[in-house]
Amino acid sequence: MAFYPLSKLHRLVDGLRECHRVAGRDILLLQVDGYTHLLDARCPHAGQSLVNGSCDGQSLRCPAHGLAFDLRSDRCIEQPHFTLKRYLPVYHGDTLGVEL
């Protein structure tokens, strides 16, 4: 697996939201209530971007169709058969990244 850097650790403050293109994938980096989430940046329902979705700290809502995804389980609240792909954060020195 290869390490792909995403952000410096000092930038990880609550409210951070960035989309990174990594190895042909769009990965959404969210920092919410002290937790770092690395998620597929596309809604599994219709492939819409989640980058501008609303986030209340517990769920991320797709701006296109309104489906909400629980940030703890990655499951869609309204339609549980839809789940977000989650990536594990990897820390190397002062850098957050992902291994793919």
Beta strands, then each sheet from edge to edge (+ up, - down):
strand 1: 3-8
strand 2: 17-22
strand 3: 25-32
strand 4: 35-40
strand 5: 54-55
strand 6: 59-61
strand 7: 68-70
strand 8: 86-87
strand 9: 90-92
strand 10: 95-99
sheet 1: 1+ 10- 9+
sheet 2: 2+ 3- 4+ 8-
sheet 3: 5+ 6- 7+
end
